Structure formats: structure tokens, C-alpha cells
Amino acid sequence: MRAGAGPRAEPPRRLAVAGHGRGPAAGLRLRRGRPLTAATAVAFVTDFADLGLVLPLAGLVALALAAIGRWRVSLAWLAAVAATLAAMAALKLLAFSLPSWLAGAGLAPGDLGNPSGHAAAGTICYGGLATLLWPRPARRPWPGLLAGAAAALVFGGTRLWLGVHSVPDVLTGGAVGLAGVLLLARLAGRAAGPPVPVPGLALVLAVVLGGGLVFHGTRLYAEGLLRALAAGVLPPEP
């Protein structure tokens, strides 16, 4: 320190949004940067429905179900999740590619939107988990559907707040997710056996909690790939 100069004050440390990383604090790293904002908190919530978390969590839940002897329910879970995500991928490809096809035919369909994958993934993941944990889901699918609707509301709301989707986008994603929950209720209901013992339930819940903590903040940017695929199927310009 130079003579005559007073001590330099240390600037306060603030929370800044980190775009990547893993773990529940990955998006809230303590460093000199922007202060913690509402957008940071909303992004923290929306990451619980990112495919970077949902996909590995779905696999871990399937393994846990197989480990407690419910391999048919495990297959039903995987089938419902896969069907939901595949339906969303198809809708996104259609939304990205169809306007250009119609415009090439002299039509002006306008923007078809971008169905929310987060709304669909969060709905099937957490609504599906509620369905699996509720007895006789085929006869009583309402708890899973209610949990799925709550998830669609939460994650759809975060996407609206962040400005990355419109209301029709999140409604479409939530509807696809709820259809996946209903499909899971039917498939799991047919495959269900006697009630799962408490240790088995504890294992599944521990896997869900552990997977959420480990993979939260991991982001899978699948939309860029879908947009590239959509661009690849467009007709060549004359």
C-alpha cells in the first residue's frame, strides 16, 4: 500500500448466476458479480425440470424400482417418460419446420410457437413419481394428475416469468405431460403387484432426493439440436 493511501475497502461479495455446473448451488455461486435476483431464483426452480436432471433421474428411478422387484412398473415408468419426451420432440420439430414449409407453398401461417419441454418434462417426472407412489394408480389416477398439474403450473410459470415461452407454449407442454401421467397410471396399474414395503419406498425416495441434488444445475440444451434437425428437413430454396 502506498504512503498516504487509505486502506482499500473490500467490495461486498454477491451471488451471481452461473450458467453451468452441477449440484443445487450450481446456479447460485458466491462471487463478486450480480446480486441475487428474482430471475436467479426462478432459474433455480426451472432447472428441476431440465432434461439434464429429468433424464438421469428417470433412469435412476427405473433402476430403483427394478431393485425392489417392480421391474414391470419400472418399464411402465420408462415407457411413459419416453413417450412424453418423444411427443414433445415431435411437436417442437413440427413447430420449427412447418411454418417454412407452408411459407414455401405461398401460405403465411405465422409463428407456431415453441411448446415448453420444461413444462412437459416436469409434469411427467414429478406427477409420474406421485403416480408410482400412490396405490392402485389405474383406478385412482387423480393424485398423480393433481401433482402433475401442480408441476405444470410451477414450471410453466417459471418459463413465462423468464420470458422464454408463451402461455400457449406452456399449456401445450403441460397437456402433453399430463397425458404422459395418465398413460403411466394405466401402464403401472396393470403391472402393479402387492403394496410396496416401506424399505422399498424409502429407497425410491432416497434415489429421487439424491438424484435431484446431484444433477440439479446440469442443463441439456436439446432445443438447439431440434432446431438444427428442423432446418435440415426444410425444402431447399429455389
Secondary structure, DSSP 8 states (H G I E B T S, - for coil): --TT---------EEE--SS-SSTTTTSEEESSS---HHHHHHHHHGGGSHHHHHHHHHHHHHHHHHTT-HHHHHHHHHHHHHHHHHHHHHHHHHHHHHHHHHHTT----------HHHHHHIIIIIHHHHHHSSSTTT--HHHHHHHHHHHHHHHHHHHHHTSS-HHHHHHHHHHHHHHHHHHHHHHHHH--S---HHHHHHHHHHHHHHHHHHTT----HHHHHHHHHHHTS----
